[in-house]
Amino acid sequence: MPSQIPRITGQEAVKAFCKHGYVHDRTRGSHYILKHPNRRERLSIPVHGSQIVGIGLLRSQIKAAGLTPEDFSALM
């Protein structure tokens, strides 16, 4: 059975990644750029009001952060 990725807004995703240690680096347009002090990757999360983040985009950002969908759900 595949892992279930939560359907969340961009702001909720930013909060979850911040709990994992990422910090807000800058904003470019409506995208929040997050960086982690110990990781090279930067995450770009679109924050468009109450609009839900696309499942494919969220999955790729979770993978880039070195998390599993279960780990990410636990951060929610």
C-alpha positions, 0 to 999 in steps of 0.5 A, a space after each residue: 500500500 503506497 504512503 499517503 501524503 497529506 493534502 495541505 496548503 503551502 503555509 502548512 507545508 512551510 510550518 512542517 518543514 520548519 519543525 524539521 529544522 529548515 528556516 525561511 531564507 527568502 521569498 521570491 514572488 509567492 514561493 518560500 525558499 527554505 534552507 537547512 543549516 546541515 543540508 545542501 538542498 533548498 526547498 521552494 514551497 509555493 504559498 498561494 493563500 489557501 490553495 493546496 500544494 500539488 501532490 507531486 511537488 510535495 512528494 519531491 520536496 519531502 524526498 529532497 528534505 530526506 524525509 519519508 511521507 510517514 516522517 512528514 505526516 508526523 511533523 504535521 
